[in-house]
Amino acid sequence: MKKENIPNALTLIRVCMIPIFILLLSFGDNHFLRVIAAILFAVASLTDYLDGYLARKWNVVTNFGKFADPMADKLLVMSAFIMLIELNLAPAWVISLIICRELAVTGLRLLLVETGGTVLAAAMPGKIKTFSQMFAILFLLLNWSFLGQITLYIALFFTIYSGYDYFKGAGYLFKDTFK
């Protein structure tokens, strides 16, 4: 495989891990399967970092990667959060807020590209959001409840804050909305 294709292949591998991850967690409250799912989630999360790192290092950023990488990340994290609700490991209201923010920011990114070609890069609050979400999911899957709950509420804070930050920066798009 050419090195130009490795970052995109990692993204596709991450997408293929999602149904396996969901399947492992669909067997109820089985501790062994939850640990395997946590390991799979950790590996998938590492591919998220690795594919971006390699694409930038080798200067092989592609349109497919720009689309599929953030989509794969959202699909993985949202699937994990929904499964945490199913397993009674996370409150639905927290996960609903997180998913609503993710969808809103994804829509904002599309609007920015459509109205002027601007790409909304991840700012530090967004990076902290992603990091804390992934660790909250891991901690909760591993039944480290106290640490998982604390990390989940930290993730919720940074999810809301980073969403506000992105919309504040793109407020000019909506200046004539309520005239």
N, C-alpha and C positions, 0 to 999 in steps of 0.2 A: 504494500500500500504506500502510495506517495505520502510524504509528510504533510502535504497540503490538505489531504483528506482526513488526517488523524483527528483534528479538533471536531469536525463534523461527525465523524464516526463515534467519538466519545459522547456527543450529544444524542445521537441515535441510540446508543447503548443505554444511556440514562432513561430515555423514553421507554425503551423495552423493559427496563427494570420496574417501571411503575405498576403494570398489571401483576407482576410476580409479587411485589411488595403488598399490593392490595389483597391478593389471594392469601398470602401468609397471614394477614391480619383478619381475614374473613372467617377463620376457624374458631373465633371466640377468644376467650381469655386463656390462651395457651402460652405459658411463660416461655417455653423453648422457641415457639414460632415467633413470638414477639422479639426475642433476642436476635433471631435470624433476620427478621424484618428490620430491626434497628441496624444491624451490620450492613444489610443491603442498602438502607437509606443513607448510612454514612458513606458507603462506597459511591453511591449515586451523587451525593453531595460533593464528594471529592472530584468527581468527573466534571462537575459544574465549574469548579475552580480551575482544574487542569485544562479543560478545553479552551477556556478564555485565555489562560496564561500562554498556552502553546500557539494559539492563533495570533496573539500580539507579538510573541517572541519571534515567530517565523514569518510574521507579516503576511498571514494567509487569511485575513478576515474576509468572509464571503457574505453575500446577501442571505444565503441559507442559514449561516451561523448567526447573523444578526437577528433573524426571525426565530429560528428553532431553539437557540440556546436560552433566551429568556422565557420562551414558551415552555420548554422542558422543565425549567426551574419552577415556574408557576404550577405546572401540572403535578410535579412531584410534591411540592410543599402543600398545595391545596388538597391533594389526595390524602396525604398524611394527616393533615388537620381534620378532614372529614372522618377518617378512620379513628382518630382519637376521640371524636364525639361518639362514634359507634361503640367504642370500648369504655365509654364513661370515664375517660382520662382528661377531658378538657370540656369546659362549658361551651355550649353552642353559641351563646351570645358573643363570646370572645372570638370564636372562629368566624362567626358571621361578619363581625367588624373587619377582621383581617382579610377575608375573602372579598368583601365589598371594596376595601381600599385597593387590593391588588387589581381588581377589574377596573376600577376608576382610573388608576394610574396607567394601566395598559391602554385604556381608551384615550387618555390624555396624550400618551406617546404617539398613538396613531394620528390623532388630530394635529399634533405638532409637525409630524412628518408631512401630512397632507397639506398643511397651510404654509409650508415654507421650507420643508426639508430639514428642519431642526431635529436632531437626535437628542433625546433627553437622557443624558448620561447619569449613572448612579452616583449620587452624592454620598457623603459619609453617613448621614442618618439612614439612608437606604441600605448601605452596606452593613451597618450595625443591625438594622432590621432583619436582613437576611441571615446574618450570623446568629442572632439571638433566636430567630424562628427555628433554624435548623437544630440548634442545641436544645431548645425546649422540646422539640419533637423527639430527639434522641433520649433525653432524660426521662420524658414521660413514657416512652416505649420500654425503657429499661426499668420502669417502676421506681425511679428515684423521684417520688412524688413531690417532696418539698422543694427540691432544687428545680424540678420540672415546672412547678407552678410559679415559682419566683421568675424563672427565665421566660415563661409564657407571658407574664404580665409586663416584663421588660420588653419583650417582643411586641406586645400590644401597644405599649407606649411609643416605641420607635416606629411601628407601623403607622400609627395615626400621625405622629409628628412628621415623618418623612413624606407622607401623603400630603399633609398641609404644606410642607416646604415645596414640593413639586408644583402644587396648584398655585401657590403664591408666586412662584417664579414664572408661571405661565398665565398669570392673571390677565395679561393684555389680550389673550384670546377671547375673553368673556366681557370685555369692557362695555360693549354695547348691548349686552343681554337684556337688561332691565330698563331700557330707556323709555 
